[in-house]
């Protein structure tokens, strides 16, 4: 004898009601997962807005940032 634990369905279901219940549960879980993915991606995008990126055109050329004109260690 088959025991169905998640849904209280008799061994010989009469009609399409049990099938529709399973389909609706699966569709509902997919909708919840999709909504969760949208929220996670939105929050990640929102949190990355605060990060300042260094653009290649704004970076100093050839390590000029580290060179100091009055340094005694320069050749």
Backbone as a printed PyTorch tensor [residue, N CA C, xyz], in Angstrom:
tensor([[[  0.8510,  -1.1760,   0.0000],
         [  0.0000,   0.0000,   0.0000],
         [  0.8960,   1.2380,   0.0000]],

        [[  0.5690,   2.1590,  -0.8470],
         [  1.3360,   3.3920,  -0.9650],
         [  0.8180,   4.4020,   0.0380]],

        [[  1.7430,   5.0010,   0.7720],
         [  1.3720,   6.0510,   1.7250],
         [  1.8430,   7.3900,   1.1810]],

        [[  0.9150,   8.3050,   1.0100],
         [  1.2450,   9.6440,   0.5550],
         [  1.2060,  10.5590,   1.7660]],

        [[  2.3700,  11.0860,   2.1300],
         [  2.4790,  11.8460,   3.3670],
         [  2.2240,  13.3380,   3.1440]],

        [[  2.7670,  13.9200,   2.0710],
         [  2.6510,  15.3620,   1.8760],
         [  1.2110,  15.8040,   1.6520]],

        [[  0.5140,  15.1130,   0.7840],
         [ -0.8790,  15.4410,   0.5160],
         [ -1.7370,  14.2620,   0.9380]],

        [[ -2.8550,  14.5490,   1.5460],
         [ -3.7490,  13.4820,   2.0130],
         [ -4.5910,  13.0060,   0.8360]],

        [[ -3.9750,  12.1580,   0.0000],
         [ -4.6220,  11.6610,  -1.2020],
         [ -4.8860,  10.1720,  -1.0300]],

        [[ -6.0770,   9.7360,  -1.3220],
         [ -6.3560,   8.3000,  -1.2370],
         [ -5.5680,   7.5430,  -2.3150]],

        [[ -5.3590,   6.2360,  -2.1630],
         [ -4.5770,   5.4630,  -3.1380],
         [ -5.1420,   5.5390,  -4.5530]],

        [[ -6.4520,   5.6140,  -4.7200],
         [ -7.0630,   5.7300,  -6.0390],
         [ -7.8280,   7.0460,  -6.1110]],

        [[ -7.1310,   8.1440,  -6.4640],
         [ -7.8250,   9.4350,  -6.4750],
         [ -8.9010,   9.4850,  -7.5610]],

        [[-10.0090,  10.0780,  -7.2050],
         [-11.1110,  10.2120,  -8.1550],
         [-11.0590,  11.6130,  -8.7490]],

        [[-10.7750,  11.7040, -10.0230],
         [-10.7530,  12.9940, -10.6890],
         [ -9.3540,  13.5600, -10.8210]],

        [[ -9.2960,  14.8250, -11.1690],
         [ -8.0370,  15.4860, -11.4660],
         [ -7.5920,  16.3880, -10.3170]],

        [[ -8.3250,  16.4250,  -9.2340],
         [ -8.0420,  17.3270,  -8.1190],
         [ -6.6630,  17.1300,  -7.5060]],

        [[ -6.2390,  15.8970,  -7.2960],
         [ -4.9340,  15.6290,  -6.6890],
         [ -3.8040,  16.0720,  -7.6210]],

        [[ -3.9720,  15.8090,  -8.9050],
         [ -2.9630,  16.2240,  -9.8760],
         [ -2.8410,  17.7430,  -9.9030]],

        [[ -3.9720,  18.4160,  -9.8740],
         [ -3.9480,  19.8830,  -9.8790],
         [ -3.3190,  20.4400,  -8.5990]],

        [[ -3.5480,  19.7730,  -7.4820],
         [ -2.9400,  20.2150,  -6.2300],
         [ -1.4220,  20.1270,  -6.3020]],

        [[ -0.9160,  19.0470,  -6.8600],
         [  0.5350,  18.8760,  -6.9910],
         [  1.0960,  19.9130,  -7.9620]],

        [[  0.4230,  20.1320,  -9.0670],
         [  0.8920,  21.1090, -10.0500],
         [  0.9030,  22.5110,  -9.4420]],

        [[ -0.1350,  22.8650,  -8.7090],
         [ -0.1800,  24.1840,  -8.0880],
         [  0.9060,  24.3540,  -7.0260]],

        [[  1.2090,  23.3130,  -6.2830],
         [  2.2860,  23.3940,  -5.2840],
         [  3.6300,  23.5980,  -5.9700]],

        [[  3.8760,  22.8710,  -7.0550],
         [  5.1480,  23.0060,  -7.7790],
         [  5.2610,  24.4020,  -8.3960]],

        [[  4.1930,  24.8940,  -9.0170],
         [  4.2160,  26.2260,  -9.6110],
         [  4.4130,  27.2850,  -8.5280]],

        [[  3.7670,  27.1250,  -7.3900],
         [  3.9420,  28.0660,  -6.2890],
         [  5.3740,  28.0990,  -5.7880]],

        [[  6.0030,  26.9380,  -5.6650],
         [  7.4080,  26.8970,  -5.2340],
         [  8.3160,  27.5770,  -6.2580]],

        [[  8.0480,  27.3740,  -7.5430],
         [  8.8570,  28.0320,  -8.5710],
         [  8.6940,  29.5500,  -8.5250]],

        [[  7.4970,  30.0260,  -8.2740],
         [  7.2690,  31.4630,  -8.1760],
         [  8.0030,  32.0430,  -6.9710]],

        [[  7.9700,  31.3330,  -5.8540],
         [  8.6700,  31.7970,  -4.6490],
         [ 10.1790,  31.8150,  -4.8810]],

        [[ 10.7110,  30.7970,  -5.5360],
         [ 12.1480,  30.7680,  -5.8320],
         [ 12.5430,  31.8920,  -6.7910]],

        [[ 11.7270,  32.1530,  -7.8020],
         [ 12.0260,  33.2370,  -8.7380],
         [ 11.9840,  34.5910,  -8.0320]],

        [[ 11.0090,  34.7890,  -7.1630],
         [ 10.9210,  36.0520,  -6.4200],
         [ 12.1290,  36.2050,  -5.4880]],

        [[ 12.5580,  35.1400,  -4.8660],
         [ 13.7440,  35.1890,  -4.0060],
         [ 14.9980,  35.5380,  -4.7960]],

        [[ 15.1250,  34.9830,  -6.0060],
         [ 16.2740,  35.3070,  -6.8420],
         [ 16.2680,  36.7760,  -7.2360]],

        [[ 15.1080,  37.2990,  -7.5790],
         [ 15.0000,  38.7210,  -7.9420],
         [ 15.3980,  39.6000,  -6.7630]],

        [[ 14.9480,  39.2540,  -5.5640],
         [ 15.2760,  40.0560,  -4.3810],
         [ 16.7630,  39.9940,  -4.0830]],

        [[ 17.3670,  38.8220,  -4.1930],
         [ 18.8060,  38.6860,  -3.9210],
         [ 19.6180,  39.4850,  -4.9320]],

        [[ 19.2620,  39.3990,  -6.2130],
         [ 20.0090,  40.1500,  -7.2230],
         [ 19.8160,  41.6540,  -7.0640]],

        [[ 18.6090,  42.0830,  -6.7220],
         [ 18.3590,  43.5100,  -6.4970],
         [ 19.1740,  44.0150,  -5.3060]],

        [[ 19.2030,  43.2560,  -4.2100],
         [ 19.9540,  43.6810,  -3.0280],
         [ 21.4460,  43.7220,  -3.3290]],

        [[ 21.9340,  42.7650,  -4.1030],
         [ 23.3580,  42.7430,  -4.4590],
         [ 23.7020,  43.9520,  -5.3170]],

        [[ 22.8460,  44.2800,  -6.2760],
         [ 23.0840,  45.4530,  -7.1160],
         [ 23.0380,  46.7290,  -6.2830]],

        [[ 22.1190,  46.7940,  -5.3440],
         [ 21.9870,  47.9780,  -4.4880],
         [ 23.2070,  48.1380,  -3.5960]],

        [[ 23.7360,  47.0350,  -3.0860],
         [ 24.8920,  47.1360,  -2.1950],
         [ 26.1720,  47.4510,  -2.9640]],

        [[ 26.2390,  47.0900,  -4.2430],
         [ 27.4470,  47.3740,  -5.0270],
         [ 27.4920,  48.8020,  -5.5310]],

        [[ 26.4180,  49.5640,  -5.3920],
         [ 26.4190,  50.9550,  -5.8350],
         [ 27.3990,  51.7980,  -5.0310]],

        [[ 27.6580,  51.4180,  -3.8060],
         [ 28.5150,  52.2120,  -2.9190],
         [ 29.9990,  51.9930,  -3.1750]],

        [[ 30.3470,  50.9640,  -3.9270],
         [ 31.7500,  50.6470,  -4.1880],
         [ 32.2560,  51.5720,  -5.2890]],

        [[ 33.3390,  52.2860,  -5.0160],
         [ 33.9400,  53.1670,  -6.0050],
         [ 34.9560,  52.3760,  -6.8120]],

        [[ 34.7840,  52.4110,  -8.1040],
         [ 35.6990,  51.6940,  -8.9840],
         [ 36.7440,  52.6570,  -9.5220]],

        [[ 37.9830,  52.2000,  -9.6430],
         [ 39.0420,  53.0050, -10.2360],
         [ 39.0180,  52.7420, -11.7320]],

        [[ 38.7900,  53.7580, -12.4930],
         [ 38.7280,  53.6230, -13.9500],
         [ 40.1490,  53.6450, -14.5150]],

        [[ 40.4260,  52.8840, -15.5670],
         [ 41.7780,  52.8630, -16.1450],
         [ 42.2250,  54.2230, -16.6760]],

        [[ 41.3000,  55.0670, -17.1700],
         [ 41.7070,  56.3580, -17.6890],
         [ 42.0480,  57.3540, -16.5810]],

        [[ 41.6270,  57.0770, -15.3490],
         [ 41.9140,  57.9790, -14.2380],
         [ 43.1350,  57.5290, -13.4310]],

        [[ 43.6630,  56.3610, -13.7200],
         [ 44.8030,  55.8360, -12.9670],
         [ 46.0790,  56.5360, -13.4120]],

        [[ 46.9990,  56.8080, -12.4850],
         [ 48.2730,  57.4300, -12.8770],
         [ 49.1110,  56.4760, -13.7180]],

        [[ 49.8790,  57.0100, -14.6330],
         [ 50.6690,  56.1910, -15.5530],
         [ 52.0250,  55.8450, -14.9620]],

        [[ 52.4280,  54.6090, -15.1390],
         [ 53.7790,  54.1850, -14.7940],
         [ 54.1380,  54.2540, -13.3310]],

        [[ 53.2450,  54.1070, -12.4390],
         [ 53.5540,  54.1240, -11.0240],
         [ 53.9330,  55.4800, -10.5060]],

        [[ 53.4380,  56.5380, -11.1020],
         [ 53.7660,  57.8890, -10.6670],
         [ 53.1940,  58.1880,  -9.2840]],

        [[ 52.2730,  57.3740,  -8.8590],
         [ 51.6710,  57.5690,  -7.5480],
         [ 52.6920,  57.3210,  -6.4330]],

        [[ 53.6130,  56.3860,  -6.6530],
         [ 54.5730,  56.0240,  -5.6060],
         [ 55.8270,  56.8910,  -5.6200]],

        [[ 56.0910,  57.5470,  -6.7240],
         [ 57.3200,  58.3390,  -6.8250],
         [ 57.1560,  59.6740,  -6.1180]],

        [[ 58.1320,  60.0020,  -5.3110],
         [ 58.1360,  61.2920,  -4.6040],
         [ 59.3800,  62.0530,  -5.0890]],

        [[ 59.2220,  63.3090,  -5.4680],
         [ 60.3560,  64.0320,  -6.0620],
         [ 61.5120,  64.2690,  -5.1060]],

        [[ 61.3000,  64.3910,  -3.8150],
         [ 62.3860,  64.7030,  -2.8840],
         [ 62.8670,  63.4700,  -2.1250]],

        [[ 62.6660,  62.3140,  -2.6680],
         [ 63.0600,  61.1020,  -1.9880],
         [ 64.5580,  60.8530,  -2.1860]],

        [[ 65.3090,  60.5680,  -1.1350],
         [ 66.7530,  60.3340,  -1.2850],
         [ 67.0600,  58.9920,  -1.9370]],

        [[ 66.0760,  58.1080,  -2.0550],
         [ 66.3210,  56.7780,  -2.6350],
         [ 66.1260,  56.7600,  -4.1380]],

        [[ 65.7930,  57.8660,  -4.7490],
         [ 65.6400,  57.8710,  -6.2000],
         [ 66.9900,  57.9870,  -6.8740]],

        [[ 67.1500,  57.3300,  -8.0190],
         [ 68.4620,  57.3830,  -8.7290],
         [ 68.6900,  58.7260,  -9.3760]]])
